[in-house]
Structure formats: C-alpha cells, structure tokens
Amino acid sequence: IKQAADMLVNAKKPIIYGGGGIINSGDKASALLRELVDLTKFPTTLTLLGLGALPAEDPHFLGMLGMHGTYEANMTMYHCDFMLNVGARFDDRVTGRTSGFSP
C-alpha cells in the first residue's frame, strides 16, 4: 500500500478510471468517488456502465473511455503515468489491443 501511495503522490499525469462496479455498489460508492476526485483533482474517466458515478458537469470529468469514448479521455489514459482503477474492467471496448493500451 505504501508503494502505491508513493506512486499516487508522485504522479505527474494521473487518471482515475471508474466503472460499473461503482454503480453496482450503491450511492455511497458514487459519493466516495466524488470525494476522491474533489480531494485529488485528478482527471477522471468512466466506462459506459460507470456513467452517472460522477456528474457530467464535474470539471475533472473527461467523459467516457474506450472505442465510443471521448478523445480527451482516451488520450489522457494513454499518456498517464498513474492509473487508479475503481470498479472497472479492462475489456476490449476500452483497451482495444492490450499491447497498445496505456503503455
């Protein structure tokens, strides 16, 4: 945990990647995600099934990730140096070719 915390604190291009697991976990999980985003100010993207976990008007929300996602979300994920996954899968609609996903 300490190593992950150090990576988080030292990240220059972090991103929070959330998914349907947040929605499935209930309102408290969505509230905790909003609290995390407010605290860290990290850019945040969600999968299709995670939409709604963070308000679309949140200034840190980049939109949906993946083949039907926004350019901003996909490019921020591609260039990140730290990704925090909260309740999301790495399926082919998000990753495409896994060898080229967020190298």
N, CA and C atoms as an extended XYZ file, in Angstrom:
309
Properties=species:S:1:pos:R:3:atomname:S:1:resname:S:1:resid:I:1 pbc="F F F"
N         0.834       -1.184        0.000 N   ILE     1
C         0.000        0.000        0.000 CA  ILE     1
C         0.877        1.246        0.000 C   ILE     1
N         1.968        1.213        0.750 N   LYS     2
C         2.856        2.379        0.789 CA  LYS     2
C         3.423        2.682       -0.590 C   LYS     2
N         3.819        1.640       -1.325 N   GLN     3
C         4.368        1.842       -2.665 CA  GLN     3
C         3.314        2.469       -3.589 C   GLN     3
N         2.088        2.006       -3.515 N   ALA     4
C         1.015        2.578       -4.330 CA  ALA     4
C         0.745        4.028       -3.928 C   ALA     4
N         0.757        4.308       -2.629 N   ALA     5
C         0.543        5.671       -2.154 CA  ALA     5
C         1.655        6.593       -2.627 C   ALA     5
N         2.890        6.122       -2.605 N   ASP     6
C         4.022        6.916       -3.100 CA  ASP     6
C         3.866        7.209       -4.594 C   ASP     6
N         3.457        6.203       -5.350 N   MET     7
C         3.251        6.402       -6.786 CA  MET     7
C         2.145        7.422       -7.033 C   MET     7
N         1.093        7.345       -6.257 N   LEU     8
C        -0.021        8.275       -6.376 CA  LEU     8
C         0.418        9.709       -6.096 C   LEU     8
N         1.149        9.897       -5.021 N   VAL     9
C         1.597       11.229       -4.618 CA  VAL     9
C         2.580       11.818       -5.632 C   VAL     9
N         3.409       10.983       -6.227 N   ASN    10
C         4.447       11.465       -7.140 CA  ASN    10
C         4.025       11.491       -8.608 C   ASN    10
N         2.805       11.102       -8.908 N   ALA    11
C         2.341       11.056      -10.300 CA  ALA    11
C         2.294       12.459      -10.905 C   ALA    11
N         2.766       12.555      -12.133 N   LYS    12
C         2.717       13.819      -12.882 CA  LYS    12
C         1.491       13.884      -13.788 C   LYS    12
N         1.030       12.695      -14.251 N   LYS    13
C        -0.111       12.621      -15.169 CA  LYS    13
C        -1.059       11.498      -14.721 C   LYS    13
N        -1.683       11.665      -13.551 N   PRO    14
C        -2.560       10.601      -13.034 CA  PRO    14
C        -3.947       10.645      -13.689 C   PRO    14
N        -4.659        9.542      -13.572 N   ILE    15
C        -6.052        9.483      -14.001 CA  ILE    15
C        -6.794        8.493      -13.109 C   ILE    15
N        -8.048        8.802      -12.846 N   ILE    16
C        -8.936        7.867      -12.157 CA  ILE    16
C        -9.832        7.256      -13.228 C   ILE    16
N        -9.899        5.932      -13.232 N   TYR    17
C       -10.670        5.168      -14.212 CA  TYR    17
C       -11.742        4.392      -13.469 C   TYR    17
N       -13.003        4.818      -13.602 N   GLY    18
C       -14.094        4.181      -12.876 CA  GLY    18
C       -15.040        3.427      -13.786 C   GLY    18
N       -15.747        2.467      -13.193 N   GLY    19
C       -16.658        1.663      -13.989 CA  GLY    19
C       -17.926        1.277      -13.270 C   GLY    19
N       -18.609        0.309      -13.847 N   GLY    20
C       -19.905       -0.132      -13.352 CA  GLY    20
C       -19.887       -0.698      -11.947 C   GLY    20
N       -18.728       -1.114      -11.477 N   GLY    21
C       -18.636       -1.601      -10.097 CA  GLY    21
C       -19.009       -0.528       -9.088 C   GLY    21
N       -18.769        0.728       -9.434 N   ILE    22
C       -19.153        1.835       -8.546 CA  ILE    22
C       -20.673        1.926       -8.479 C   ILE    22
N       -21.309        1.901       -9.648 N   ILE    23
C       -22.772        1.976       -9.709 CA  ILE    23
C       -23.390        0.784       -8.976 C   ILE    23
N       -22.858       -0.407       -9.228 N   ASN    24
C       -23.393       -1.616       -8.598 CA  ASN    24
C       -23.218       -1.624       -7.083 C   ASN    24
N       -22.280       -0.844       -6.588 N   SER    25
C       -22.013       -0.809       -5.146 CA  SER    25
C       -22.893        0.186       -4.403 C   SER    25
N       -23.680        0.962       -5.133 N   GLY    26
C       -24.642        1.853       -4.487 CA  GLY    26
C       -24.203        3.304       -4.406 C   GLY    26
N       -25.107        4.112       -3.869 N   ASP    27
C       -24.909        5.560       -3.811 CA  ASP    27
C       -23.685        5.965       -2.997 C   ASP    27
N       -23.383        5.220       -1.950 N   LYS    28
C       -22.226        5.573       -1.122 CA  LYS    28
C       -20.925        5.475       -1.918 C   LYS    28
N       -20.825        4.475       -2.804 N   ALA    29
C       -19.619        4.334       -3.625 CA  ALA    29
C       -19.466        5.522       -4.569 C   ALA    29
N       -20.564        5.968       -5.162 N   SER    30
C       -20.506        7.146       -6.039 CA  SER    30
C       -20.107        8.389       -5.245 C   SER    30
N       -20.637        8.523       -4.048 N   ALA    31
C       -20.283        9.665       -3.191 CA  ALA    31
C       -18.798        9.623       -2.826 C   ALA    31
N       -18.276        8.437       -2.561 N   LEU    32
C       -16.851        8.303       -2.237 CA  LEU    32
C       -15.975        8.624       -3.447 C   LEU    32
N       -16.418        8.241       -4.643 N   LEU    33
C       -15.674        8.612       -5.847 CA  LEU    33
C       -15.641       10.135       -5.995 C   LEU    33
N       -16.785       10.777       -5.828 N   ARG    34
C       -16.830       12.250       -5.930 CA  ARG    34
C       -15.901       12.890       -4.901 C   ARG    34
N       -15.870       12.341       -3.698 N   GLU    35
C       -14.982       12.850       -2.655 CA  GLU    35
C       -13.516       12.683       -3.063 C   GLU    35
N       -13.177       11.536       -3.622 N   LEU    36
C       -11.807       11.272       -4.068 CA  LEU    36
C       -11.403       12.245       -5.183 C   LEU    36
N       -12.282       12.445       -6.141 N   VAL    37
C       -11.990       13.360       -7.250 CA  VAL    37
C       -11.842       14.790       -6.733 C   VAL    37
N       -12.731       15.210       -5.829 N   ASP    38
C       -12.630       16.556       -5.245 CA  ASP    38
C       -11.327       16.733       -4.481 C   ASP    38
N       -10.903       15.702       -3.784 N   LEU    39
C        -9.684       15.753       -2.975 CA  LEU    39
C        -8.423       15.787       -3.842 C   LEU    39
N        -8.359       14.922       -4.843 N   THR    40
C        -7.143       14.786       -5.648 CA  THR    40
C        -7.085       15.742       -6.837 C   THR    40
N        -8.268       16.127       -7.346 N   LYS    41
C        -8.363       16.948       -8.574 CA  LYS    41
C        -7.837       16.199       -9.798 C   LYS    41
N        -7.798       14.867       -9.728 N   PHE    42
C        -7.317       14.065      -10.854 CA  PHE    42
C        -8.360       14.035      -11.965 C   PHE    42
N        -7.916       14.083      -13.210 N   PRO    43
C        -8.856       13.862      -14.302 CA  PRO    43
C        -9.451       12.461      -14.148 C   PRO    43
N       -10.729       12.353      -14.514 N   THR    44
C       -11.450       11.107      -14.278 CA  THR    44
C       -12.243       10.703      -15.512 C   THR    44
N       -12.212        9.421      -15.820 N   THR    45
C       -12.980        8.866      -16.921 CA  THR    45
C       -13.785        7.685      -16.407 C   THR    45
N       -14.885        7.408      -17.091 N   LEU    46
C       -15.756        6.308      -16.696 CA  LEU    46
C       -16.088        5.440      -17.904 C   LEU    46
N       -16.381        4.177      -17.636 N   THR    47
C       -16.877        3.291      -18.684 CA  THR    47
C       -18.360        3.586      -18.902 C   THR    47
N       -18.918        2.981      -19.930 N   LEU    48
C       -20.344        3.148      -20.215 CA  LEU    48
C       -21.192        2.784      -18.992 C   LEU    48
N       -20.868        1.658      -18.362 N   LEU    49
C       -21.654        1.222      -17.212 CA  LEU    49
C       -21.342        2.001      -15.937 C   LEU    49
N       -20.312        2.829      -15.972 N   GLY    50
C       -19.978        3.659      -14.823 CA  GLY    50
C       -20.540        5.066      -14.916 C   GLY    50
N       -21.098        5.412      -16.080 N   LEU    51
C       -21.649        6.761      -16.242 CA  LEU    51
C       -22.705        7.027      -15.186 C   LEU    51
N       -22.625        8.195      -14.592 N   GLY    52
C       -23.517        8.570      -13.509 CA  GLY    52
C       -22.845        8.523      -12.150 C   GLY    52
N       -21.714        7.846      -12.063 N   ALA    53
C       -20.992        7.785      -10.789 CA  ALA    53
C       -20.371        9.133      -10.452 C   ALA    53
N       -20.127        9.937      -11.458 N   LEU    54
C       -19.590       11.282      -11.302 CA  LEU    54
C       -20.429       12.186      -12.198 C   LEU    54
N       -20.872       13.330      -11.697 N   PRO    55
C       -21.697       14.198      -12.536 CA  PRO    55
C       -20.956       14.628      -13.808 C   PRO    55
N       -21.663       14.645      -14.915 N   ALA    56
C       -21.068       15.029      -16.197 CA  ALA    56
C       -20.517       16.445      -16.161 C   ALA    56
N       -21.069       17.296      -15.326 N   GLU    57
C       -20.609       18.690      -15.261 CA  GLU    57
C       -19.397       18.882      -14.341 C   GLU    57
N       -18.932       17.821      -13.702 N   ASP    58
C       -17.737       17.932      -12.854 CA  ASP    58
C       -16.559       18.367      -13.715 C   ASP    58
N       -15.809       19.384      -13.289 N   PRO    59
C       -14.701       19.898      -14.113 CA  PRO    59
C       -13.571       18.892      -14.346 C   PRO    59
N       -13.515       17.827      -13.564 N   HIS    60
C       -12.452       16.831      -13.717 CA  HIS    60
C       -12.889       15.636      -14.567 C   HIS    60
N       -14.166       15.618      -14.963 N   PHE    61
C       -14.688       14.505      -15.736 CA  PHE    61
C       -14.354       14.689      -17.213 C   PHE    61
N       -13.667       13.696      -17.781 N   LEU    62
C       -13.231       13.754      -19.176 CA  LEU    62
C       -14.217       13.105      -20.131 C   LEU    62
N       -15.228       12.446      -19.611 N   GLY    63
C       -16.167       11.716      -20.440 CA  GLY    63
C       -15.865       10.233      -20.403 C   GLY    63
N       -16.556        9.528      -21.271 N   MET    64
C       -16.425        8.072      -21.316 CA  MET    64
C       -15.142        7.671      -22.027 C   MET    64
N       -14.609        6.547      -21.617 N   LEU    65
C       -13.380        5.984      -22.168 CA  LEU    65
C       -13.717        4.895      -23.176 C   LEU    65
N       -12.823        4.650      -24.105 N   GLY    66
C       -12.952        3.494      -24.989 CA  GLY    66
C       -13.314        3.842      -26.417 C   GLY    66
N       -13.687        2.813      -27.176 N   MET    67
C       -13.916        2.978      -28.611 CA  MET    67
C       -15.056        3.954      -28.910 C   MET    67
N       -15.981        4.143      -27.994 N   HIS    68
C       -17.072        5.100      -28.170 CA  HIS    68
C       -16.890        6.300      -27.236 C   HIS    68
N       -15.703        6.423      -26.671 N   GLY    69
C       -15.432        7.475      -25.700 CA  GLY    69
C       -14.908        8.748      -26.325 C   GLY    69
N       -14.543        9.682      -25.459 N   THR    70
C       -14.051       10.981      -25.911 CA  THR    70
C       -12.554       10.929      -26.193 C   THR    70
N       -12.127       11.797      -27.069 N   TYR    71
C       -10.709       11.917      -27.402 CA  TYR    71
C        -9.913       12.249      -26.139 C   TYR    71
N       -10.426       13.190      -25.342 N   GLU    72
C        -9.717       13.634      -24.136 CA  GLU    72
C        -9.506       12.489      -23.149 C   GLU    72
N       -10.542       11.696      -22.937 N   ALA    73
C       -10.425       10.571      -22.006 CA  ALA    73
C        -9.416        9.543      -22.507 C   ALA    73
N        -9.491        9.223      -23.781 N   ASN    74
C        -8.591        8.213      -24.343 CA  ASN    74
C        -7.134        8.685      -24.354 C   ASN    74
N        -6.889        9.923      -24.714 N   MET    75
C        -5.514       10.430      -24.757 CA  MET    75
C        -4.937       10.599      -23.350 C   MET    75
N        -5.752       11.031      -22.404 N   THR    76
C        -5.268       11.164      -21.031 CA  THR    76
C        -4.915        9.796      -20.462 C   THR    76
N        -5.731        8.794      -20.762 N   MET    77
C        -5.426        7.428      -20.316 CA  MET    77
C        -4.145        6.929      -20.979 C   MET    77
N        -4.006        7.169      -22.260 N   TYR    78
C        -2.834        6.687      -22.996 CA  TYR    78
C        -1.535        7.272      -22.432 C   TYR    78
N        -1.575        8.544      -22.039 N   HIS    79
C        -0.364        9.238      -21.597 CA  HIS    79
C        -0.193        9.290      -20.073 C   HIS    79
N        -1.068        8.625      -19.321 N   CYS    80
C        -0.961        8.720      -17.864 CA  CYS    80
C         0.281        7.989      -17.341 C   CYS    80
N         0.730        8.438      -16.181 N   ASP    81
C         1.821        7.722      -15.512 CA  ASP    81
C         1.333        7.025      -14.243 C   ASP    81
N         0.056        7.224      -13.900 N   PHE    82
C        -0.550        6.520      -12.780 CA  PHE    82
C        -2.048        6.415      -13.036 C   PHE    82
N        -2.562        5.186      -13.034 N   MET    83
C        -3.981        4.941      -13.250 CA  MET    83
C        -4.551        4.285      -12.000 C   MET    83
N        -5.587        4.889      -11.453 N   LEU    84
C        -6.287        4.298      -10.316 CA  LEU    84
C        -7.611        3.746      -10.830 C   LEU    84
N        -7.739        2.437      -10.848 N   ASN    85
C        -8.943        1.771      -11.330 CA  ASN    85
C        -9.882        1.536      -10.158 C   ASN    85
N       -11.114        2.024      -10.312 N   VAL    86
C       -12.126        1.841       -9.275 CA  VAL    86
C       -13.360        1.210       -9.923 C   VAL    86
N       -13.512       -0.084       -9.747 N   GLY    87
C       -14.715       -0.759      -10.200 CA  GLY    87
C       -14.872       -0.906      -11.700 C   GLY    87
N       -13.773       -0.936      -12.427 N   ALA    88
C       -13.846       -1.049      -13.886 CA  ALA    88
C       -13.096       -2.280      -14.375 C   ALA    88
N       -13.549       -2.806      -15.507 N   ARG    89
C       -12.863       -3.922      -16.159 CA  ARG    89
C       -11.986       -3.373      -17.277 C   ARG    89
N       -11.060       -4.186      -17.714 N   PHE    90
C       -10.223       -3.845      -18.860 CA  PHE    90
C       -10.695       -4.673      -20.051 C   PHE    90
N       -11.918       -4.403      -20.513 N   ASP    91
C       -12.439       -5.177      -21.629 CA  ASP    91
C       -11.997       -4.582      -22.965 C   ASP    91
N       -12.281       -5.297      -24.045 N   ASP    92
C       -11.766       -4.889      -25.358 CA  ASP    92
C       -12.371       -3.589      -25.872 C   ASP    92
N       -13.521       -3.177      -25.393 N   ARG    93
C       -14.097       -1.903      -25.832 CA  ARG    93
C       -13.367       -0.716      -25.216 C   ARG    93
N       -12.637       -0.972      -24.172 N   VAL    94
C       -11.826        0.070      -23.545 CA  VAL    94
C       -10.380       -0.026      -24.009 C   VAL    94
N        -9.836       -1.219      -24.006 N   THR    95
C        -8.402       -1.363      -24.271 CA  THR    95
C        -8.047       -1.492      -25.741 C   THR    95
N        -8.967       -2.026      -26.558 N   GLY    96
C        -8.572       -2.361      -27.925 CA  GLY    96
C        -7.481       -3.421      -27.841 C   GLY    96
N        -6.376       -3.170      -28.517 N   ARG    97
C        -5.217       -4.072      -28.389 CA  ARG    97
C        -4.549       -3.795      -27.050 C   ARG    97
N        -4.446       -4.784      -26.218 N   THR    98
C        -3.878       -4.560      -24.886 CA  THR    98
C        -2.417       -4.120      -24.941 C   THR    98
N        -1.707       -4.491      -25.983 N   SER    99
C        -0.300       -4.093      -26.094 CA  SER    99
C        -0.152       -2.585      -26.312 C   SER    99
N        -1.187       -1.929      -26.814 N   GLY   100
C        -1.112       -0.502      -27.064 CA  GLY   100
C        -1.903        0.335      -26.093 C   GLY   100
N        -2.491       -0.311      -25.089 N   PHE   101
C        -3.324        0.407      -24.133 CA  PHE   101
C        -2.486        0.992      -23.012 C   PHE   101
N        -2.506        2.284      -22.868 N   SER   102
C        -1.837        2.993      -21.774 CA  SER   102
C        -0.432        2.445      -21.491 C   SER   102
N         0.435        2.517      -22.508 N   PRO   103
C         1.772        1.932      -22.342 CA  PRO   103
C         2.555        2.653      -21.274 C   PRO   103
